[in-house]
Each structure stands twice: as C-alpha cells, then as structure tokens.
Amino acid sequence: MPDLLVIDDDRAVPRLVTRAMEGSGIHVRWAASAEEALSQIRSHLPDVILLDVQMPETSGLEVFESIRRVDQRLPVIFITGSDNSATAIEAMSKGAYDYVLKPLDLPALLELVEKAVETRRLMQVPVDLPGPDSMAPDGDSLIGRSPAMQEVYKAIGRVAPQDVIVLVRGESGTGKELVARAIYHHSARSDGPFLEMNCAAIPDTLLESELFGHEKGAFTGAEQRRIGKFERCSGGTIFLDEVGDMTPLIQSKVLRILQEQRFERVGGSATLETDVRIIAATNRDLEKMVSDGLFREDLYYRLNGFTITLPPLRERAEDLTLLVDYYLSRLSQRLGKNIQGVTAEAMQLLQHYPWPGNVRELQGELNRAILKTVGPNIVPASLSTEVRHWSEAGHRAESEDGNLGELASFIESRLDAGSTSLYAETLDAMERCLLTHVLRQTEGNQSQAAAILGITRGCLRNKVRHLNISISRTVGVKEPLAEKDALPATA
C-alpha cells in the first residue's frame, strides 16, 4: 500500500488529506514537526510527502533539503498559501514534485498524489533484463528470449552507462516505457529523478508549459509561476514518449535543450540551465515526417544517435508463452484469483491472433480472461470474441483478404480490447487493405503499384515491410519472415 506522509503542525490538514485519500488505497501518516518527520522518514521511507511551507522553528525549504539528503528521488509536494508560494516555487526549481494551495482542493490533491505515487514507483521498481537462461522474478520485466529481444537487452546494456540520448522505436504496446526505465535504472543517473511525459496526451499549449514551465501572466489562467519538468528533473532523466507528436515550436525548444541544456519558461526572458538525459520514444515514421516537413531534420538526427527498436509481438511468436505465463502469475495475484495456466485450445487461439496492440493488448486480454475464468485454467470461452473468432472471420481488416468492408468490425474489436492507439492501428489496417488490393491488381509489380498509389517505389517497399505484406503473384499478409529472407521483387 502506498504511504503518504503529511508534515504540518495544523491537525486539520492531515484529517482533510485522509478524507481525500479515502478509497484510494493510500495510507496517510502525520508528523507535526520537522524533527518528527525526519525520524519517520529514516525509519519508514514514505512514497510521497506533503510538506507545509511554514513549519514551526524552521522553514519548509530547510526541511525539504534535509529530506533530499535522505532520498533525493522522494516526491515532495508543498502546501502553501497563495500569498507565500515563492518558497514552494524555489523548492520546485531544486527538485520538488509540485505544490498545492490552501484551501486544499481534495479531488485535485488526490489526483496529484496518485501521479506522484506512480512517479515514485517508476523510479523505485527496477526493470529486469533477463538473460537467455533466466528470468528475474522481482520488479517489472522485459520478457522474451527471442533473438530480437536479446538484441534489445544488449543495446540497453551498451547504452545505459553512457550519458547519451536514446531513441526507442516500436509499435504501440511493445514496451517502450520499460526500455526507457531499464536504461534509467542501469545508468549513472539512477539516483536522480525520472520523469515521463506523453507528448500526444496533452494539448500543445499545455505541453509547452509542462516541459518548460511558465511565468505568471504568460497566458490566460497562468496565475502563478510554474516550474517545468526540464527544470525539476535536472540531474536526472526525462522520458519523452510519442515524441513524433510534438509541434514545430516544441521541437525547436527540445532541440535547444539537446544542444545547449538551456531554455526559457513560457512568457519568460531569463535563460535557464539544466542537466537532463533525454530518452525519446515514438511509433511514428520519423523519416517520412521529416520528408513531409512535419518533423525537424536536425532534431531527428540528434535523437537518432542511438536507436533501440522493439519488435512487434507478431514477429516474436516464440515469446508468447513466456509472456502469458508472466502476466498470468502477476495478474492472478493482483486480482486474487488462483489461475494455474491456459488450456492447449486457448493457447492455440492466443498464438494465432496477430496482436495489433502488442504486449499491452495481450496484458489486457489476460486481465479480462482471468476475471471471467471460474476454474483453475483459462479456457477458450474466457477469451474475447475477437481472439476466439479471428481464424473463423477470415476477412477482417488485418486478415489475408484485407476486406475494407470489415473495417468497422475491426474498429469495434479494438475498442472492445481497450486499445489506446486506435488511430495508428486503424491507419495501418486501412493501408494494409489498400496496398494488398493494388498489389493484387498489378500482380505484385511494385513499380506499377507505386505509380497507381502516387508514392515512390522506396516508400512502397517500406510500407510493405512495416505492414508485413508478402508479394508474389498472390499478395497477402505473411507470417513473420526471418531477417535474411528477402521480399520478392517483380518490377
């Protein structure tokens, strides 16, 4: 159970905080003085701290600095009045997590504390890199013994100790965040903070403020100065997920961070310095975005210095059993179920399904199957309709036939599966359908197909590889090919 320590001499504050945390599973403790708080922290390290700016006999900033000496990765949220927030802002510039104003907004406080708990988990819970003959049982794990995953482990081991930029590439759901955390945990910055930002999940105007901060009055609603993640994370690592979704303005500011480790807050003129390592990730085709003028070429070359590419699950089918065993064990324990395994029939269905949502989709499928299972083993009836009837359908958007008329069915199935990347998955399905139809029309002639499509032959070949399309006189979706197998060319 996550542990929250409230440091405030006002007894009403911990009572309010306890009320806010009701039903969240977060345990609240209280310390009325700095001495008592530090004693509690040393004896039982909490996951998050709420610290009042004005403490008896000392300042909140002095208490914060003492906490940082115990554990500089511990998220500290300051509690302050609107007329004395300067101390909290100063603390944030030195690494505090955030600050809240009195009177406390309890729903907003709960949301902030839950985010801080997750940030603490990302920094504390290691990501294990199993060797070819072993699998670490503790922490989060990158699972797989396939040759492609072995190359990923080797790449992480090579780059983690080096203080360089890393770009992690792969489809949605392949585990890019786990790779970023593994690099962090095995780096020289592992004692510093680790913050993540999904560049596609936040509106552009807010993303700029989240990353770089803003000055009071910089825009409507900017009532206080805000310290951004690059300033708060100095000495640590920032994970920029979905970096391909950044606007040109933010791209230019991130480029400057990479080049100079300098930036300005939104609405500010003072140039600030920071010291962060950036790990970026994307499922987008950055090369095409550069050629289309949607992504800065100089930023692309900066990010692409060291690249780790995660294979999609359909290209490492030999890892599926390992993944199923791993998630069954973890999810069964979390859900309080005694699931011992998967029947041969159910496993066969899982192995035949193409997993467009990759490992994330597999995890969601197993989570739902465990909840539906009443016996000791997952049976076919426990699985979703999409998985059970994939082979029978035969004409879905990602099947060999590639029938566009089934696109609505595909979208519905991905919605049922809880997809968080439906746009990208649907575009892939539509492109696969279009390309297979045109290539059938040209009997596999890629030059003719490219001319019909209005794209270059090189672009078509890249799409064929990405969408796993086999080309011959008969065009279809192929089983994963070994790297040495060439795509037949008929032009």
C-alpha positions as CSV (number, residue, x, y, z in Angstrom):
1,M,0.0,0.0,0.0
2,P,1.5,3.4,-0.9
3,D,2.4,5.5,2.0
4,L,1.8,9.3,2.2
5,L,3.5,11.4,5.0
6,V,1.9,14.8,5.8
7,I,4.2,17.2,7.5
8,D,2.2,20.0,9.0
9,D,1.7,21.4,12.5
10,D,-2.0,22.0,11.8
11,R,-4.0,18.9,12.8
12,A,-6.8,19.8,10.4
13,V,-4.6,19.3,7.4
14,P,-3.9,15.5,7.9
15,R,-7.6,15.0,8.6
16,L,-8.5,16.7,5.3
17,V,-5.8,14.7,3.5
18,T,-7.0,11.4,5.0
19,R,-10.5,12.2,3.8
20,A,-9.2,13.0,0.3
21,M,-7.4,9.6,0.1
22,E,-10.4,7.5,1.2
23,G,-10.9,4.6,-1.2
24,S,-7.6,5.2,-3.0
25,G,-5.6,2.6,-1.1
26,I,-3.1,5.3,0.0
27,H,-2.2,5.2,3.7
28,V,-1.7,8.6,5.4
29,R,0.7,9.3,8.3
30,W,1.3,12.6,10.0
31,A,4.2,14.4,11.5
32,A,3.8,17.8,13.3
33,S,7.4,18.9,13.3
34,A,10.5,18.6,11.1
35,E,12.3,16.5,13.7
36,E,9.4,14.0,14.0
37,A,9.1,13.9,10.2
38,L,12.8,13.2,9.6
39,S,12.7,10.5,12.2
40,Q,9.7,8.8,10.5
41,I,11.3,9.2,7.1
42,R,14.5,7.4,8.3
43,S,12.6,4.6,10.0
44,H,9.9,4.1,7.3
45,L,10.5,5.8,4.0
46,P,7.2,7.0,2.5
47,D,6.3,7.1,-1.2
48,V,5.1,10.7,-1.2
49,I,5.4,13.7,1.2
50,L,3.1,16.6,1.7
51,L,5.1,19.4,3.3
52,D,3.8,22.7,4.7
53,V,5.9,25.7,3.7
54,Q,5.6,27.3,7.1
55,M,6.9,24.9,9.8
56,P,7.5,25.8,13.5
57,E,11.1,26.7,14.3
58,T,12.2,26.1,10.7
59,S,11.3,26.7,7.1
60,G,9.7,24.2,4.7
61,L,12.7,24.7,2.4
62,E,15.1,23.6,5.1
63,V,13.0,20.5,5.8
64,F,12.9,19.8,2.1
65,E,16.7,20.0,1.8
66,S,17.0,17.6,4.7
67,I,14.6,15.2,3.0
68,R,16.7,15.4,-0.2
69,R,19.8,14.3,1.8
70,V,17.9,11.2,2.8
71,D,16.4,10.4,-0.6
72,Q,16.6,12.9,-3.5
73,R,14.1,10.9,-5.6
74,L,11.3,11.1,-3.0
75,P,8.4,13.2,-4.4
76,V,7.7,16.2,-2.2
77,I,4.5,18.2,-2.7
78,F,4.5,21.6,-0.9
79,I,1.4,23.0,0.8
80,T,1.3,26.8,0.6
81,G,-1.0,29.8,0.9
82,S,-1.4,31.9,-2.3
83,D,0.4,34.8,-0.8
84,N,3.6,32.9,0.1
85,S,4.2,30.5,-2.7
86,A,7.7,31.8,-3.5
87,T,9.3,29.2,-1.2
88,A,7.4,26.4,-2.9
89,I,8.5,27.6,-6.4
90,E,12.1,27.8,-5.2
91,A,11.8,24.3,-3.9
92,M,10.4,23.1,-7.2
93,S,13.3,24.6,-9.1
94,K,15.5,22.4,-6.8
95,G,13.6,19.3,-7.5
96,A,10.3,19.3,-5.5
97,Y,7.5,17.4,-7.3
98,D,4.7,20.1,-7.2
99,Y,2.8,22.4,-4.8
100,V,-0.8,23.0,-3.9
101,L,-2.6,26.0,-2.5
102,K,-4.7,26.4,0.6
103,P,-7.6,25.8,0.9
104,L,-7.0,22.3,-0.4
105,D,-8.9,21.1,-3.4
106,L,-9.3,17.5,-2.3
107,P,-10.2,15.8,-5.7
108,A,-7.2,17.6,-7.3
109,L,-5.0,16.7,-4.4
110,L,-5.9,13.0,-4.8
111,E,-5.1,13.1,-8.5
112,L,-1.8,14.8,-7.8
113,V,-0.8,12.4,-5.1
114,E,-1.7,9.4,-7.3
115,K,0.5,10.8,-10.0
116,A,3.4,11.2,-7.5
117,V,2.9,7.7,-6.3
118,E,3.2,6.4,-9.9
119,T,6.3,8.5,-10.4
120,R,7.8,7.1,-7.3
121,R,7.1,3.6,-8.5
122,L,8.7,4.2,-11.8
123,M,11.9,5.4,-10.1
124,Q,11.9,2.6,-7.4
125,V,10.8,-0.5,-9.2
126,P,13.6,-1.9,-11.3
127,V,13.2,-3.2,-14.8
128,D,14.8,-6.6,-15.0
129,L,16.7,-7.6,-18.1
130,P,16.6,-11.5,-18.1
131,G,19.4,-13.4,-19.7
132,P,18.8,-16.2,-22.2
133,D,18.5,-18.8,-19.5
134,S,16.9,-16.9,-16.6
135,M,14.0,-14.6,-15.8
136,A,14.2,-12.3,-12.8
137,P,11.1,-12.7,-10.6
138,D,11.1,-9.3,-9.0
139,G,10.3,-5.9,-10.4
140,D,8.9,-5.1,-13.8
141,S,10.5,-7.2,-16.6
142,L,11.2,-7.1,-20.2
143,I,10.1,-10.6,-21.2
144,G,11.4,-12.6,-24.2
145,R,14.2,-14.9,-25.2
146,S,13.8,-14.4,-29.0
147,P,16.8,-13.2,-30.9
148,A,15.2,-9.9,-31.5
149,M,14.7,-9.3,-27.7
150,Q,18.2,-10.5,-27.0
151,E,19.4,-7.7,-29.2
152,V,17.3,-5.2,-27.3
153,Y,18.8,-6.3,-24.0
154,K,22.3,-6.0,-25.4
155,A,21.6,-2.5,-26.7
156,I,20.2,-1.4,-23.3
157,G,23.4,-2.8,-21.6
158,R,25.6,-0.9,-24.0
159,V,23.9,2.5,-23.9
160,A,22.7,2.7,-20.3
161,P,26.0,3.7,-18.7
162,Q,26.7,6.2,-21.4
163,D,25.2,9.7,-20.9
164,V,23.8,9.9,-24.4
165,I,20.4,10.5,-26.0
166,V,18.4,7.3,-26.8
167,L,15.5,6.9,-29.3
168,V,13.3,3.9,-28.6
169,R,11.2,2.9,-31.6
170,G,8.4,0.4,-32.0
171,E,4.7,0.0,-32.4
172,S,2.2,1.0,-29.6
173,G,2.2,-1.5,-26.8
174,T,5.6,-3.1,-27.4
175,G,7.1,-1.8,-24.1
176,K,9.0,1.3,-25.0
177,E,8.5,2.8,-21.5
178,L,10.0,-0.3,-19.9
179,V,13.1,0.1,-22.1
180,A,13.4,3.7,-21.0
181,R,13.1,2.8,-17.3
182,A,15.7,0.0,-17.8
183,I,18.1,2.5,-19.2
184,Y,17.5,4.8,-16.3
185,H,17.9,2.1,-13.6
186,H,21.2,0.9,-15.1
187,S,22.6,4.4,-15.7
188,A,24.8,6.7,-13.6
189,R,21.7,8.9,-13.1
190,S,19.7,6.2,-11.3
191,D,19.9,8.2,-8.0
192,G,18.4,11.2,-9.7
193,P,14.7,11.8,-10.7
194,F,13.0,10.1,-13.6
195,L,10.0,11.9,-15.1
196,E,8.0,10.9,-18.1
197,M,5.8,12.9,-20.5
198,N,3.5,11.6,-23.2
199,C,3.7,14.3,-25.9
200,A,0.5,13.0,-27.5
201,A,-1.7,13.0,-24.4
202,I,-1.5,16.7,-23.6
203,P,-2.7,19.7,-25.7
204,D,0.1,21.6,-27.4
205,T,-0.2,24.8,-25.3
206,L,-0.2,22.8,-22.0
207,L,2.7,20.5,-23.2
208,E,5.0,23.5,-23.6
209,S,4.2,24.7,-20.1
210,E,4.6,21.2,-18.6
211,L,8.0,20.7,-20.2
212,F,9.5,24.2,-19.8
213,G,7.3,25.9,-17.2
214,H,5.8,29.4,-17.4
215,E,5.9,32.8,-15.8
216,K,2.9,34.3,-14.0
217,G,0.7,36.0,-16.5
218,A,2.3,34.3,-19.5
219,F,-1.2,33.3,-20.8
220,T,-4.8,33.3,-19.6
221,G,-5.0,31.2,-16.4
222,A,-1.3,31.5,-15.6
223,E,-1.9,32.8,-12.1
224,Q,1.4,31.5,-10.7
225,R,4.9,30.7,-12.0
226,R,5.2,27.0,-12.9
227,I,8.4,25.0,-12.9
228,G,8.5,22.7,-15.8
229,K,9.8,19.1,-16.0
230,F,13.2,20.1,-17.5
231,E,13.9,22.4,-14.6
232,R,12.6,20.0,-12.0
233,C,14.5,17.0,-13.4
234,S,18.0,18.5,-13.5
235,G,20.5,15.7,-12.7
236,G,18.0,13.0,-13.8
237,T,16.3,11.5,-16.9
238,I,13.3,12.6,-18.8
239,F,11.3,10.1,-21.0
240,L,9.5,11.9,-23.9
241,D,7.0,9.4,-25.2
242,E,5.3,9.9,-28.6
243,V,8.0,12.5,-29.5
244,G,6.7,12.4,-33.1
245,D,3.6,14.3,-32.0
246,M,5.4,17.4,-30.8
247,T,4.6,20.7,-32.6
248,P,7.3,22.5,-34.5
249,L,7.6,25.1,-31.7
250,I,8.2,22.5,-29.0
251,Q,10.5,20.6,-31.4
252,S,12.7,23.7,-31.6
253,K,12.8,24.1,-27.9
254,V,13.7,20.5,-27.3
255,L,16.4,20.7,-29.9
256,R,18.0,23.6,-27.9
257,I,17.8,21.5,-24.7
258,L,19.7,18.7,-26.5
259,Q,22.3,21.1,-27.9
260,E,22.8,23.5,-25.1
261,Q,20.9,22.3,-22.0
262,R,19.3,25.7,-21.9
263,F,15.7,27.0,-22.2
264,E,13.3,29.8,-21.2
265,R,10.0,29.4,-19.4
266,V,6.9,30.3,-21.4
267,G,6.5,34.1,-21.1
268,G,9.9,34.5,-19.6
269,S,13.1,36.1,-20.8
270,A,15.7,34.6,-18.4
271,T,17.7,31.7,-19.9
272,L,17.8,28.8,-17.5
273,E,20.3,25.9,-17.5
274,T,19.5,22.2,-16.7
275,D,21.3,18.9,-16.8
276,V,19.0,16.2,-18.1
277,R,19.3,13.0,-20.1
278,I,16.6,12.5,-22.7
279,I,15.2,9.2,-23.7
280,A,12.6,9.6,-26.5
281,A,10.2,7.1,-28.0
282,T,7.9,7.0,-31.0
283,N,5.7,4.7,-33.0
284,R,5.7,7.2,-35.9
285,D,7.7,7.0,-39.2
286,L,10.0,9.9,-38.4
287,E,11.8,9.6,-41.7
288,K,8.6,10.2,-43.6
289,M,7.7,13.0,-41.2
290,V,11.0,14.7,-42.0
291,S,10.4,14.3,-45.7
292,D,6.9,15.7,-45.3
293,G,8.1,18.7,-43.3
294,L,6.4,17.6,-40.1
295,F,9.5,16.9,-38.1
296,R,12.7,18.9,-37.9
297,E,15.5,17.1,-39.6
298,D,18.1,18.5,-37.2
299,L,16.1,17.2,-34.2
300,Y,15.7,13.8,-35.9
301,Y,19.5,13.5,-36.3
302,R,20.0,14.5,-32.7
303,L,17.5,11.9,-31.4
304,N,18.6,9.2,-33.7
305,G,22.2,8.9,-32.4
306,F,21.5,5.6,-30.6
307,T,18.3,3.8,-31.5
308,I,16.7,0.7,-29.9
309,T,13.9,-0.9,-32.0
310,L,11.4,-3.1,-30.2
311,P,9.9,-5.8,-32.4
312,P,6.1,-6.2,-32.5
313,L,4.7,-9.3,-30.8
314,R,3.7,-10.9,-34.1
315,E,7.4,-11.0,-35.0
316,R,8.5,-12.9,-31.8
317,A,5.8,-15.5,-31.5
318,E,8.2,-17.7,-29.6
319,D,8.0,-15.3,-26.7
320,L,4.2,-15.6,-26.4
321,T,4.2,-18.5,-23.9
322,L,6.7,-16.7,-21.7
323,L,4.6,-13.5,-21.7
324,V,1.4,-15.4,-21.0
325,D,3.0,-17.2,-18.0
326,Y,4.5,-14.0,-16.7
327,Y,1.3,-12.0,-16.8
328,L,-0.9,-14.8,-15.6
329,S,1.2,-15.0,-12.5
330,R,1.2,-11.3,-11.8
331,L,-2.4,-10.6,-12.7
332,S,-3.8,-13.6,-10.9
333,Q,-2.1,-12.4,-7.7
334,R,-3.2,-8.9,-8.1
335,L,-6.8,-9.9,-8.8
336,G,-6.9,-12.5,-6.0
337,K,-7.5,-15.4,-8.4
338,N,-5.8,-18.8,-8.4
339,I,-5.2,-19.3,-12.1
340,Q,-2.8,-22.1,-12.8
341,G,-2.5,-21.9,-16.6
342,V,-4.0,-21.9,-20.0
343,T,-5.6,-24.9,-21.8
344,A,-4.0,-26.1,-25.1
345,E,-7.0,-24.9,-27.0
346,A,-6.9,-21.4,-25.5
347,M,-3.2,-21.1,-26.1
348,Q,-3.6,-22.1,-29.7
349,L,-6.1,-19.2,-30.1
350,L,-3.7,-16.8,-28.4
351,Q,-0.9,-17.9,-30.7
352,H,-3.0,-17.5,-33.9
353,Y,-4.1,-14.0,-33.0
354,P,-1.9,-11.2,-34.6
355,W,-1.9,-8.9,-31.6
356,P,-2.0,-5.5,-33.3
357,G,-1.9,-3.9,-29.9
358,N,1.2,-6.0,-29.0
359,V,2.1,-6.8,-25.4
360,R,-0.3,-4.2,-23.9
361,E,-3.2,-5.8,-25.7
362,L,-2.1,-9.2,-24.5
363,Q,-2.0,-8.0,-20.9
364,G,-5.5,-6.5,-21.2
365,E,-6.8,-9.8,-22.8
366,L,-5.4,-11.9,-20.0
367,N,-6.7,-9.5,-17.3
368,R,-10.2,-9.9,-18.7
369,A,-9.8,-13.6,-19.2
370,I,-8.8,-14.1,-15.5
371,L,-11.8,-12.2,-14.3
372,K,-14.1,-14.4,-16.5
373,T,-12.5,-17.7,-15.5
374,V,-14.1,-19.8,-12.8
375,G,-11.8,-22.8,-12.8
376,P,-8.1,-23.2,-12.4
377,N,-7.3,-22.7,-16.2
378,I,-8.2,-20.2,-18.8
379,V,-10.3,-21.9,-21.5
380,P,-11.4,-20.6,-24.9
381,A,-14.7,-19.3,-23.5
382,S,-12.7,-17.0,-21.2
383,L,-11.1,-15.2,-24.2
384,S,-12.6,-12.3,-26.1
385,T,-14.8,-12.8,-29.2
386,E,-12.1,-11.2,-31.3
387,V,-9.4,-13.7,-30.3
388,R,-11.8,-16.7,-30.4
389,H,-13.1,-16.0,-33.8
390,W,-10.1,-14.4,-35.5
391,S,-9.4,-17.5,-37.7
392,E,-13.0,-18.1,-38.5
393,A,-13.6,-14.5,-39.6
394,G,-11.0,-14.7,-42.3
395,H,-12.0,-11.3,-43.8
396,R,-11.1,-8.8,-41.2
397,A,-9.1,-5.7,-42.0
398,E,-5.8,-7.3,-41.0
399,S,-6.5,-10.7,-42.5
400,E,-5.1,-12.0,-45.7
401,D,-8.1,-10.9,-47.8
402,G,-7.8,-7.3,-46.4
403,N,-11.5,-6.6,-47.0
404,L,-12.3,-2.9,-46.3
405,G,-15.9,-3.8,-45.6
406,E,-14.8,-5.4,-42.3
407,L,-13.0,-2.2,-41.1
408,A,-15.9,-1.2,-38.8
409,S,-15.7,-4.7,-37.3
410,F,-12.0,-4.3,-36.8
411,I,-12.5,-0.9,-35.0
412,E,-15.2,-2.3,-32.8
413,S,-13.0,-5.2,-31.8
414,R,-10.1,-2.9,-30.9
415,L,-12.5,-0.7,-28.9
416,D,-13.6,-3.8,-27.0
417,A,-9.9,-4.7,-26.4
418,G,-9.3,-1.3,-24.7
419,S,-7.0,0.0,-27.4
420,T,-5.1,3.2,-26.6
421,S,-3.7,3.6,-30.1
422,L,-6.8,3.1,-32.2
423,Y,-5.9,5.8,-34.7
424,A,-2.5,4.3,-35.6
425,E,-3.9,0.7,-35.7
426,T,-6.8,1.7,-38.0
427,L,-4.5,3.6,-40.3
428,D,-2.3,0.5,-40.5
429,A,-5.4,-1.6,-41.3
430,M,-6.5,0.8,-44.0
431,E,-3.1,1.0,-45.5
432,R,-2.7,-2.8,-45.5
433,C,-6.1,-3.2,-47.2
434,L,-5.3,-0.6,-49.8
435,L,-1.8,-1.9,-50.6
436,T,-2.9,-5.6,-50.9
437,H,-5.7,-4.7,-53.3
438,V,-3.5,-2.5,-55.5
439,L,-0.6,-5.1,-55.5
440,R,-3.1,-7.8,-56.4
441,Q,-4.2,-5.7,-59.3
442,T,-0.6,-5.3,-60.5
443,E,0.1,-9.0,-59.8
444,G,2.8,-7.9,-57.3
445,N,4.6,-5.4,-59.6
446,Q,5.7,-2.8,-57.1
447,S,6.7,-0.1,-59.7
448,Q,3.2,-0.2,-61.2
449,A,1.6,-0.2,-57.7
450,A,3.7,2.8,-56.6
451,A,2.6,4.7,-59.7
452,I,-1.1,3.9,-59.1
453,L,-0.7,4.9,-55.4
454,G,1.2,8.1,-56.2
455,I,4.1,7.2,-54.0
456,T,7.7,6.3,-54.6
457,R,8.8,2.7,-55.0
458,G,11.0,3.0,-51.9
459,C,8.1,4.3,-49.9
460,L,6.0,1.4,-51.0
461,R,8.7,-1.1,-50.1
462,N,9.0,0.4,-46.6
463,K,5.2,0.1,-46.1
464,V,5.3,-3.5,-47.4
465,R,7.9,-4.3,-44.8
466,H,6.1,-2.4,-42.0
467,L,2.7,-3.9,-42.8
468,N,4.0,-7.4,-43.2
469,I,2.7,-7.9,-46.7
470,S,4.0,-10.8,-48.9
471,I,4.5,-10.1,-52.6
472,S,4.3,-12.6,-55.4
473,R,1.7,-13.4,-58.0
474,T,-0.5,-13.8,-54.9
475,V,-0.5,-10.9,-52.4
476,G,-1.4,-11.4,-48.8
477,V,-0.4,-10.8,-45.2
478,K,2.5,-13.1,-44.5
479,E,3.8,-14.9,-41.5
480,P,6.9,-13.1,-40.0
481,L,9.9,-13.7,-42.2
482,A,13.4,-14.2,-40.9
483,E,15.6,-11.2,-41.4
484,K,17.7,-13.0,-44.1
485,D,14.6,-13.6,-46.3
486,A,14.2,-11.0,-48.9
487,L,10.9,-9.7,-50.2
488,P,10.5,-10.9,-53.8
489,A,10.5,-8.0,-56.3
490,T,8.7,-8.3,-59.6
491,A,9.5,-4.9,-61.1
